[in-house]
Amino acid sequence: MSGVIFKYVPAYIPCMLAVKLKLVPTKEQYLILNEMFWKWASICNRIGAGTTLEELSPREVNTLQFSKTQLNQANTDVSDLKNALAKRAKQLKYEMGRVEARYNAIKECINQENAQDVDPNNRKLFRPKSWVTSGLLKSRFHTMKYWKGQLEKIGRLIERRKNTIAKIEKGGLVFKPKRISLHPNAIQFNFGESKVVLKPFAKEGSSGIKDITINFLSTPVQAARGSSLKSNEFLHGSVKKYISYAINQSFFGLNRAEEMLLKAKAPEKVARKEERLKNKMALSSEKIKALSKMLGRDLTDTETTLIEKELARFFADVPNYAPSLEYLEKLAGWSEEVLSRKDIVSFNKYPILIRMPINRYSHKKIVNLKPEEWEYFIQISYEPLFIPTGFSERTVLGIDRGVSHLLAVSIYDPASNKFSYNKLISNPIAKWKMRRRNLMKAIANLERKVRAQHNIHLHENQMKKRIRSIEDKVENLLHNVSKGIVNLARANNSVIVMERLREMRQHGRKKSRKLKNLNYTLSLFDYAKIGMFIRYKAQKDGIPVYEIDPAGTSQNCAKCLIEGSNGEYIRGVDNNMKIGKCNLHGQIDADLNAARTIAVCYHKKLNNPERVA
């Protein structure tokens, strides 16, 4: 497969992608892989509990033993997980600071009359005065009973957050036998013959297990047509990008320490940075030889000259280096050579060996699954190579996530103070999931009937597999919608702005029928997933994505915010929550108005806009 795999995009931000290669083990290899996963989980759990690497070193026993190099990778995995949990705890504390600020503002408002902004038309209604004077949208006036209810609700949320942080800080890591991070020395590829060589085992010891060579699927199992043809193209292109990324990183890659030193200003750290770069430059000739070995041929004088020229540009200005088009085209050619070569190659990258239960066995507990009831994959990660050109922000694209409509989208042009684009994207997911729910009930009733009449137990999964799952349908819809949003933002030079909905919970906790229906409707749509898809697709194209606090976005008229007028906006005219009405600007779809308000909030720096991609 040929084709360009690089492109110009605005404002490059690193974005890691991954592709999974499905392994096809033999019967004996299934047993070895199963033992590897259980052994690895045990090792990581013991390291997490305080066991040292010396205690885990390979011994003269007749069992599978990992090499010392691979054991070091286990130690790295545990450290990375602990760091990730610490980072999550820090993030939760930061988010809890926002929640506590809201709690304190409401508490002060309840206890002190001078902290209340009272409704001039009704002295019984008020809101926190601090919200009016700070950079938040004006919220509605409410009664004392409402604000006390809000105080209790936020208090429960703070308590839950504190419990979560306490659990994280307490520790107690548990690794499941589903993932093994491989050291670069423990894996080799033969893309031409679709084989991978695993060699994470200790050479000493009497386990008898040596390197194992496993086939992997390089093309879809189905005939190459339609979606299978696209899958083949995607797989081939992704592996090619991985090879290009690995070759490029061997010349220009920087580790974490080197990246930190690039930002250094202290004289001693600057000197250390210069020394690191000097040593890196001295290794250039060895890296050229390594590329020649990977290609299985000598590099031409033109290729060597091109690499030396790129290296000179890189070391002349490391932070601002961008690869030339000539080098990128040559890199694509090298990756194609490696991909078609029938010989073993190694990369200085850290692939992951993962496994998941085959669908028809997913109902079983992990301990009850047989080795052949798992699917095994090699996951390789890569960073697409882009050329930054700079992003010119011209408009703002606001997005409101809803229930009756999947998304409401509006583009605000600050130059003209107008909304140049407005659209509601329909939401078929609720109907799809409702139909699936009814089918599941019918299957459960049928199973009970067969068991009662004929004393035969049919596992529900045996019947469920006959129903086409809607999960793929939902996933495809969210991918297509998010892709359309990013394309729209790119065409209009728009930053993307969404609400920060991490704190969203189901609205009703009581047992009334109305609140139960609302809870169920909210559960049918994954608000986080569509946001995640938009973020990572925008990140790939260098389009900035921001989030704002959701407070007040559904209670204010967007046009009033632009004009600075004090119109009264009411959502839910005639008990229809899809319609909002402003006494100055008339009726508008409430979701569309919320999308407009979100865009205007970013422009006016209201509700704490923060960049998330």
C-alpha positions, 0 to 999 in steps of 0.5 A, a space after each residue: 500500500 502506498 500513499 502519503 502518511 504525513 500532512 500539514 496541520 495547525 499548532 501541533 500537539 503530541 498525540 499518541 495513537 495505537 494499533 493492535 496486531 492479533 496473534 495466532 498462537 499454536 496450542 502449545 503457545 496458548 499454554 505459555 502465554 497463559 502462564 506468562 500473564 498469570 506470572 506477570 500479574 503476580 510479579 507486579 502485585 508483589 512489587 506493588 506490595 514491597 517485594 524487591 527485584 532481588 527477591 524476584 530474580 530468576 532462580 533454578 526452578 522448573 517454571 517460567 522465569 522472566 529475565 532481569 531486564 523484563 523484571 525491570 520493566 515490571 518495576 517501571 509498570 508499578 511506578 507508572 501506575 503509582 504516578 498515574 494514581 498520584 496524578 489522579 488524586 492531584 486532579 481530584 483535589 484541584 476539581 474539589 477546590 472548585 466544588 468547595 468554593 461553590 459550597 462556601 459561596 452558598 453557605 456564606 449566602 445562606 448565613 449572611 444577608 449581606 452576601 445575598 443578591 436579592 431579586 428586586 421583584 421578589 424579596 424571598 428569592 436570592 443568589 450568591 453575590 460573589 457569583 455575580 461579581 466574579 467571572 461566572 454567568 449570572 445564575 437564577 434567583 432561588 428560595 432559601 430551601 433550594 440553596 439549602 438543598 444545593 448545600 447538602 448535595 454538594 456536601 455529599 459530593 465533597 465527601 465522596 471525593 474525599 473518600 476517593 482521594 483517601 483510597 488512592 493515597 492508601 495504595 493497594 495496587 491490583 494487577 489483572 492477568 490481561 496486560 504485559 509491558 514488553 521491554 524493547 529487547 524482549 520483542 522482534 518483528 518480521 512484518 514480511 512474514 507476519 511473525 513476532 518473536 517474544 523473548 522475555 524469558 531468563 536464559 538461566 534456569 531450567 524452565 525449558 522455555 526459549 524464544 517463541 515465534 508467533 504468527 499475527 494477522 496482517 490482513 482481515 480474515 474476510 475477503 478484501 472488499 468493502 469495510 474489510 478493504 478499509 480495515 486492511 488499509 487502516 492496519 497497513 497504514 498504522 503499522 507503516 506509521 509506527 515504523 516511521 515513528 520508530 525510525 524518526 525517534 531513533 534519530 530525533 527522539 528525546 527522553 523525559 529528562 532531556 525534554 525537561 532540560 530543554 526548558 532549563 534556565 539554571 546555568 548548571 542545568 543548561 550545561 547539562 543539556 548541552 552535554 546531553 545534546 553533544 553526546 547525542 550528536 556523537 551517536 549519529 553515525 551509529 544510528 545511521 548504521 542501525 538504519 542501514 541494518 534495519 533496511 538490509 542494505 547500505 544507504 545511498 550517499 543522497 540518503 546519508 547526506 539528507 539525514 546529516 542535514 536534518 540532524 544539523 537542523 535538529 541540533 541547531 534549534 532543538 525546541 523549534 525543529 520541524 522535519 522537511 518534506 523531503 525527509 518525510 517522503 524518504 522516511 515513508 519509503 524506508 518504512 515501506 521497505 521495512 514493512 515488506 522485508 522478510 527478516 527480523 527487525 527490532 525497534 527501541 519501543 515498548 509494545 504491550 502484550 494484551 489479551 481479552 476473553 473471546 466474546 462467547 466466554 466473556 461471562 466467565 470469571 478470569 480464573 475459569 477461562 482456559 488458555 484458548 478462550 482468550 484473544 491475544 494482541 500486540 499493541 504498538 503505539 506511535 505518534 503521527 509525524 506532522 509539520 506545525 504551521 500555526 493555528 489562526 483562531 478566527 471563530 468559536 465553535 460551541 457545543 452543548 450535549 443533550 438528551 433529545 438532541 445528541 449535540 447542539 452546535 453553533 459557531 460564533 464570529 466575534 468580528 461580526 458579533 453573529 452566529 454563522 452556523 447553527 445546527 441540532 444533531 439528532 439522537 437515535 441512541 435512546 431508541 436503539 438502546 430501548 429496543 435492545 432493552 426490550 429484546 433482552 427482557 424477551 430473551 430472559 422471559 424465554 429462558 425462564 419459560 424453557 427452563 420451567 417447561 423442559 428443565 433445560 438451562 440455556 445461558 442467556 449469552 447463547 441467545 444474546 449473540 443472535 441479536 446484533 449488538 448496537 454497541 458498534 452502531 453507537 460507536 460508529 455514530 459517535 465517531 462520525 459525529 465527532 469527525 464532522 465536528 472537527 472538520 467543521 472547526 478546521 474549515 472555519 478556523 474555530 476553537 472548540 468549546 464544551 461544558 465541563 461535565 465531569 461532575 454530572 450525576 443523574 438528577 433524581 434520587 427519589 422514587 417518583 416515576 418522572 425522576 426514574 424516567 429521567 435517570 434512565 434517559 440520561 443513562 442511555 447516552 455517554 456524555 464523556 465518550 463523545 467529548 473524548 472523541 472530539 478531543 482526540 480527533 481535534 488534537 490530531 489536527 491541532 485544533 484547540 479544545 476548551 472546557 468551561 464550567 456549566 453553571 448558568 449556560 442554560 439560564 442565560 440568553 446568548 444575545 443578551 450576553 453579547 449585547 450586555 443587555 439584561 433580558 429575562 430568559 426562561 427555559 421551558 416555555 409552556 412546560 416544553 424544555 426544548 424551548 427557551 424565551 427571552 423577553 428581548 430576543 424572543 423564542 429559540 431552541 434551548 439547546 441551541 441557545 446553550 451552545 451559543 452561550 458556551 461559545 460566547 463564554 469562551 470569547 468573554 472569558 466567563 466560567 473559567 475556560 481551560 484548554 484540555 487538548 
